[in-house]
Amino acid sequence: MDEIFLMNNVWIIVCFALVLLMQGGFILLEAGSTRMKNAGHIAGKTIFTVGIASLVFWAVGYGFIYGEGNAFIGFSDFFYGDFDSVVDGLAGSVDFIFQLAFAAIALTIAFGGFAERAKLSAYIIFAILFSALIYPVVAHWIWGDGWLAGLGKQDFAGSTVVHLTGAMAALAATIILKPRIGKYNKDGSSNDLAGHNQVYTALGVLLLWVGWFGFNGGSTLEVDGAFFGYVALTTQLAAAAGAIAAMLIVTMFTGKADVPTMLNGALAGLVAITASTAFVDPWAAVLIGIIAGFIVYFSMLFFDKAKIDDPIFALSVHGVCGIWGTLSTGFFATPALAEMNGGLAGLFYGGGFTQLGVQFIGVTVSGIYAFVVAFIILKVMDKVMGGIRVTEEEEIIGLDLSEHGSYGYPENLKSPVNKEEQPGA
């Protein structure tokens, strides 16, 4: 068997493991950004729904994306099980497992809009429907044999396919679930329902940052030529620039170097460079990251003013910066890299508005589709299930106890003790 073929497959399996490990980053990020009373629930539901996403992707998701079909959807390769096929220079099973990890990430992003107030049953049902009806359609349009791929849409690792799709589903959820108890006052002012552990949040961001090298680097699908090294370079530069830019802008406007904003700036740079990492020069990657760091700060303020309660800032980090990242290739894609990776050169490299127009069409239709379908699904679920939000009492108690009967930090849960049984009583 060809040595390069074997190395390609080993590389992609390693990248699959890195992308799967990003779920650990999301657990720490979401748990750290929310209240202690929901930490165990957040950790548990993340693992459980990754399991659901995996089974649904195996049953129908992969087939809807990459199966033979039409410009809208694929219709073959359901219940995937080939052991001897070759896809994009990889063993079919290796390609499958790598793509599965991306589908699971999109779902986890979507669940950012559910945080601290949705029933566990809502997570379960939505995980199935999102993994079957929302993510695969957008992925087929852009990464499969879909109509946006035919237009030359540039989205190397998923600023639109993964991040924007998940964020638009999260937006639908935040609108239907409404804000958490105590988030907004009657006069419209906002209260800071601060997360309980910034160390968790920072460690979560670091795990995501490391995992992103599998996310973006693995999307090269090969080791030949070591182009994944260039992708890693642009990824690192954008993340670094996003963190610095966000810290500078929040300090400028508030006088304080707010840590959560800086962390979101790093993620913003990562999300933004995900579409363009294989298309742009290093200097452009830095600029893309800087703009993402600025955008995420003002976007967070915008959604808060609009009374859209987004506990982990999924809408700003993954949605708004996903849009910016997708459009950025239409500005900065170089002729040589566009020729290598698909599409046309960007506006600033003499390509005119053609590629930028394709990018705009791509984010618009993908975002609208993900939002509308997610909203319809959640609205129907809300009616049929008698509400997808927990009761006021359950929300105040916390989802650890109300949904699972245990506490994420059990040593902090005081149990009534019979005084007669206490030593020295």
C-alpha positions in Angstrom: 0.0 0.0 0.0 1.3 3.5 -0.9 3.2 5.1 2.0 1.7 8.6 1.4 -1.8 7.0 1.5 -1.1 5.5 4.9 0.4 8.7 6.2 -2.6 10.7 5.0 -5.0 8.3 6.9 -2.9 8.4 10.1 -2.9 12.2 9.9 -6.6 12.5 9.6 -7.3 10.1 12.4 -5.0 12.2 14.6 -7.0 15.3 13.5 -10.3 13.5 14.3 -9.0 12.9 17.8 -8.1 16.6 18.1 -11.5 17.8 16.9 -13.3 15.3 19.2 -11.2 16.7 22.1 -12.7 20.1 21.3 -15.8 18.8 23.0 -13.9 18.9 26.2 -13.1 22.5 25.5 -16.7 23.3 25.0 -17.6 21.5 28.3 -15.2 23.7 30.2 -16.1 26.8 28.3 -19.8 26.5 28.8 -19.6 25.2 32.3 -17.2 28.0 33.3 -19.3 30.6 31.6 -22.5 29.6 33.5 -23.6 29.1 37.1 -22.2 26.3 39.3 -25.7 24.8 39.7 -25.7 23.7 36.0 -22.2 22.5 35.6 -22.8 18.8 35.9 -25.8 19.0 33.5 -23.6 20.9 30.9 -20.9 18.2 31.0 -23.3 15.3 30.9 -25.6 16.6 28.1 -22.5 17.4 25.9 -21.2 13.8 26.0 -24.7 12.4 25.6 -25.6 14.5 22.6 -22.2 13.8 20.9 -23.4 10.2 21.1 -26.7 11.1 19.4 -24.9 13.1 16.7 -22.6 10.2 16.0 -25.4 7.7 15.5 -27.5 10.0 13.4 -24.5 11.0 11.2 -23.8 7.3 10.7 -27.4 6.5 9.8 -28.3 9.4 7.5 -26.1 12.5 8.0 -23.1 11.4 6.0 -25.4 10.1 3.2 -27.3 13.4 3.0 -24.0 15.3 2.7 -21.9 13.1 0.4 -24.3 10.6 -1.1 -25.3 10.8 -4.7 -28.3 13.0 -5.1 -29.0 16.5 -6.4 -27.9 20.1 -5.8 -30.0 20.2 -2.6 -29.3 16.8 -0.8 -27.6 13.5 -1.2 -29.5 10.2 -1.2 -27.1 7.3 -0.7 -24.5 5.9 1.7 -26.9 5.7 4.6 -25.8 3.5 7.6 -22.3 3.9 6.4 -20.1 0.8 6.7 -17.6 0.6 3.8 -14.2 -0.7 4.8 -12.5 -0.8 1.4 -13.6 2.5 -0.3 -11.4 5.5 -1.0 -12.7 9.0 -0.7 -10.6 12.1 -1.4 -7.5 10.0 -1.1 -8.5 8.6 2.2 -10.0 5.3 3.4 -13.7 5.9 3.3 -14.1 5.1 7.0 -11.4 7.6 7.9 -13.1 10.3 5.9 -16.4 9.4 7.5 -15.1 9.6 11.1 -13.4 12.9 10.5 -16.5 14.5 9.0 -18.6 13.1 11.9 -16.5 15.2 14.4 -17.4 18.4 12.5 -21.1 17.5 12.7 -20.9 17.0 16.4 -19.1 20.4 16.9 -21.9 22.2 15.0 -24.5 20.6 17.3 -22.6 21.6 20.4 -22.4 25.2 19.2 -26.2 25.2 18.6 -26.7 24.1 22.2 -25.1 27.3 23.4 -28.5 28.9 22.9 -30.1 26.4 25.3 -27.8 27.0 28.2 -29.2 27.0 31.8 -32.9 26.8 30.8 -33.8 24.0 28.4 -35.2 20.5 29.3 -32.9 17.6 28.8 -35.6 16.1 26.5 -35.4 19.1 24.3 -31.7 18.5 23.9 -32.3 14.9 22.9 -35.0 15.6 20.3 -33.2 18.6 18.8 -29.9 16.7 18.6 -31.6 14.1 16.4 -33.4 16.6 14.1 -30.4 19.1 13.8 -28.1 16.2 12.9 -30.5 14.9 10.3 -32.2 18.0 8.8 -30.1 21.1 9.3 -26.4 20.5 9.3 -26.3 17.9 6.5 -28.2 20.1 4.1 -25.8 23.1 4.5 -22.8 20.8 4.4 -24.1 19.2 1.2 -24.6 22.6 -0.4 -21.0 23.6 0.3 -18.9 20.5 0.8 -20.9 17.9 -1.0 -22.1 18.0 -4.6 -24.4 21.0 -3.8 -25.3 24.1 -5.6 -23.0 26.4 -3.6 -20.1 24.2 -4.3 -20.9 24.6 -7.9 -20.7 28.4 -7.6 -17.2 28.0 -6.1 -18.1 28.8 -2.5 -14.9 29.0 -0.3 -15.2 27.5 3.2 -12.1 25.5 3.8 -12.9 24.2 7.3 -16.4 25.5 8.1 -16.9 29.1 9.2 -20.3 28.8 7.5 -20.9 25.0 7.4 -20.1 24.4 11.1 -20.0 27.7 13.0 -22.7 29.8 11.4 -25.1 26.8 11.1 -24.7 26.1 14.8 -25.0 29.7 15.7 -28.2 30.3 13.8 -29.8 27.3 15.5 -28.6 28.8 18.8 -30.3 32.1 17.8 -33.6 30.3 17.2 -33.3 28.6 20.6 -32.6 31.8 22.5 -35.6 33.5 21.0 -38.0 30.7 21.8 -36.6 29.9 25.2 -36.4 33.6 26.2 -33.9 35.1 28.7 -32.9 33.3 31.9 -34.6 34.4 35.1 -33.0 37.6 36.5 -31.1 38.5 33.3 -33.0 41.6 32.4 -34.8 44.1 34.6 -38.2 45.7 33.9 -36.5 48.9 32.8 -34.6 47.0 30.2 -31.2 47.0 32.0 -29.1 43.9 32.0 -27.7 42.0 35.0 -24.4 40.1 34.7 -25.2 36.5 35.4 -21.4 35.8 35.6 -20.0 32.4 35.0 -18.6 30.6 38.1 -15.1 29.7 36.9 -12.9 31.7 34.6 -10.1 29.2 34.9 -12.4 26.5 33.4 -13.3 29.0 30.7 -9.7 29.8 29.9 -8.7 26.1 29.9 -11.7 25.4 27.6 -10.5 28.1 25.1 -7.0 26.6 25.2 -8.3 23.1 24.4 -10.4 24.5 21.6 -7.4 26.4 20.3 -5.3 23.3 20.2 -8.1 21.3 18.7 -8.4 23.8 15.9 -5.2 22.6 14.4 -7.0 19.3 13.8 -10.1 21.2 12.6 -8.3 23.4 10.1 -5.1 21.4 9.5 -7.0 18.2 9.0 -9.1 19.8 6.3 -6.1 19.6 4.0 -6.9 15.9 4.0 -3.3 15.0 3.2 0.3 15.3 4.4 1.8 15.5 0.9 3.4 18.9 0.5 2.9 19.6 4.2 0.4 22.3 3.4 -1.2 21.7 6.8 1.8 23.6 8.2 0.8 26.8 6.4 -2.8 26.3 7.5 -1.6 26.0 11.1 0.4 29.2 10.7 -2.5 31.3 9.5 -4.7 29.7 12.2 -2.3 30.6 15.0 -1.8 34.2 13.8 -5.6 34.9 13.6 -6.3 33.5 17.0 -3.4 35.5 18.6 -4.6 38.7 16.8 -8.2 38.1 17.9 -7.2 37.7 21.6 -5.1 40.9 21.6 -7.6 43.0 19.7 -10.5 42.0 22.0 -8.5 42.8 25.1 -7.5 46.2 23.7 -11.0 47.2 22.7 -12.6 46.2 25.9 -9.9 48.0 27.9 -10.4 51.1 25.8 -14.1 51.2 26.3 -14.4 50.0 29.9 -11.0 50.7 31.5 -10.8 47.1 32.5 -9.0 44.2 30.8 -12.0 41.9 30.9 -10.8 38.2 30.7 -14.0 36.7 29.2 -13.9 39.2 26.4 -10.3 38.4 25.6 -11.0 34.7 25.6 -13.9 35.3 23.2 -11.5 37.3 21.0 -9.3 34.3 20.6 -12.2 32.1 19.6 -13.4 34.9 17.3 -10.1 34.8 15.5 -10.2 31.1 15.2 -13.8 31.0 13.8 -13.0 33.8 11.3 -9.9 32.2 9.9 -11.6 28.8 9.6 -13.0 29.6 6.1 -10.0 31.5 4.8 -7.1 29.7 6.4 -6.0 28.0 3.1 -6.7 31.1 1.0 -4.9 34.0 2.5 -1.5 35.4 3.2 -0.2 35.5 6.9 -0.6 39.3 7.1 -4.3 38.9 6.0 -4.8 36.3 8.7 -3.6 38.8 11.3 -6.0 41.4 10.0 -8.8 38.9 9.8 -8.2 38.1 13.5 -7.9 41.7 14.6 -11.3 42.6 12.9 -12.9 39.5 14.5 -11.6 40.6 17.9 -13.2 44.0 17.4 -16.4 42.6 15.9 -17.0 40.1 18.7 -16.9 42.8 21.4 -19.5 45.0 19.7 -21.6 42.0 18.8 -21.8 40.9 22.4 -23.0 44.4 23.4 -25.5 44.4 20.5 -27.2 41.1 21.5 -27.3 42.2 25.1 -29.0 45.4 24.2 -31.5 43.5 22.1 -32.3 41.4 25.1 -31.1 38.2 23.5 -29.7 36.1 26.3 -26.6 34.3 25.0 -24.8 32.9 28.0 -21.7 31.6 26.2 -21.7 34.3 23.4 -22.2 31.6 20.7 -24.1 34.1 18.5 -21.2 36.6 18.5 -18.3 34.2 18.4 -19.6 31.6 16.0 -22.3 33.5 14.2 -21.2 37.0 13.5 -17.5 36.0 13.2 -18.5 33.1 11.1 -20.0 35.5 8.7 -17.0 37.7 8.7 -14.6 34.8 8.2 -16.6 33.6 5.2 -16.7 37.0 3.6 -13.0 37.6 4.3 -12.0 35.1 1.6 -13.9 37.3 -0.9 -11.5 40.1 0.1 -8.2 38.4 0.7 -8.0 35.1 -1.2 -4.8 35.2 -3.2 -4.8 34.0 -6.9 -2.3 31.2 -6.2 -4.1 29.8 -3.1 -7.5 30.2 -4.8 -6.3 28.2 -7.7 -5.0 25.5 -5.4 -8.0 25.3 -3.1 -11.0 26.4 -5.3 -12.9 29.5 -6.2 -11.4 32.8 -7.4 -9.1 35.4 -6.1 -10.5 38.1 -3.7 -11.4 41.7 -4.3 -8.0 43.0 -3.0 -6.1 40.7 -5.4 -7.8 41.8 -8.6 -10.6 39.2 -8.5 -13.4 41.8 -8.5 -16.6 41.2 -6.6 -17.3 37.7 -8.1 -16.0 35.6 -5.2 -17.2 38.1 -2.6 -20.7 37.8 -4.1 -20.6 34.0 -3.9 -19.5 34.2 -0.3 -22.3 36.6 0.5 -24.9 34.4 -1.1 -23.5 31.4 0.7 -23.6 32.9 4.2 -27.1 34.4 3.6 -28.9 31.4 2.3 -27.1 29.0 4.7 -27.8 31.2 7.7 -31.5 31.7 6.8 -32.0 28.0 6.2 -30.4 27.0 9.5 -32.4 29.6 11.4 -35.8 29.0 9.8 -35.6 25.2 10.0 -34.3 25.3 13.6 -37.0 27.8 14.6 -39.8 25.7 13.1 -38.5 22.5 14.8 -38.2 24.2 18.2 -41.5 25.9 17.9 -43.2 22.6 17.1 -41.3 20.9 20.0 -42.4 23.7 22.3 -46.1 23.1 21.5 -46.0 19.3 21.5 -43.9 19.0 24.6 -45.8 21.6 26.6 -42.7 23.8 26.6 -39.0 23.1 26.1 -38.0 25.2 29.0 -37.8 24.0 32.6 -40.1 25.4 35.2 -39.2 28.5 37.1 -38.6 26.4 40.3 -36.4 24.0 38.3 -34.3 26.8 36.8 -33.8 28.4 40.2 -32.7 25.1 41.8 -30.5 24.4 38.8 -30.5 21.7 36.1 -28.0 19.5 37.9 -30.6 18.6 40.6 -33.9 19.2 38.6 -32.9 17.2 35.5 -30.4 14.7 36.9 -31.0 14.4 40.6 -27.3 15.0 41.5 -25.0 18.0 41.8 -21.9 18.8 39.7 -20.2 19.9 42.9 -21.6 17.4 45.4 -19.4 18.6 48.3 -21.1 22.0 48.1 -24.6 20.5 48.4 -25.6 20.5 52.1 -27.7 17.5 53.1 -29.8 17.6 56.2 -28.1 15.5 58.9 -29.8 14.0 62.0 -28.1 15.8 64.9 -28.3 12.6 67.0 -26.1 10.8 64.5 -23.4 13.5 64.6 -20.3 12.8 66.7 -20.5 14.4 70.0 -24.2 15.1 69.7 
